[in-house]
Amino acid sequence: MKKVIYCLLVICLSLTLLPLQSAAATTDKPTSLPVAKPPEPVESSEVKAMLKRVDELSTLDKTTLRSPDKKNTKAELTAVQRHHSVGYISVGALVLIILLVVILL
């Protein structure tokens, strides 16, 4: 029984390791890496107008403003910030979601 288990283990390992070694031996490594240019940012007129307005609000002297005006500028800045916020998901949460989908299906 031990011989059969050892033989099966050797066969499984040889089938999984040999193709990787043969593929690694045949690939040629390039002498230099190609340099890729970063993409140019594309800004629409709406984005430019929002950025201009944010710059105006940030350079505004807030000590001379009355309380309702301060509240309005703060509300406008938070609205712009919410409009341009991006949602991120962590790697751990992504793995957890994938595991839950696999388990439930």
Buried (B, 14 or more C-beta within 10 A) or exposed (E): EEEEEEEEEEEEEEEEEEEEEEEEEEEEEEEEEEEEEEEEEEEEEEEEEBEEEBEEBEEEEEEEEEEEEEEEBEEEBEEBEEEEEEEEEEEEEEEEEEEEEEEEE
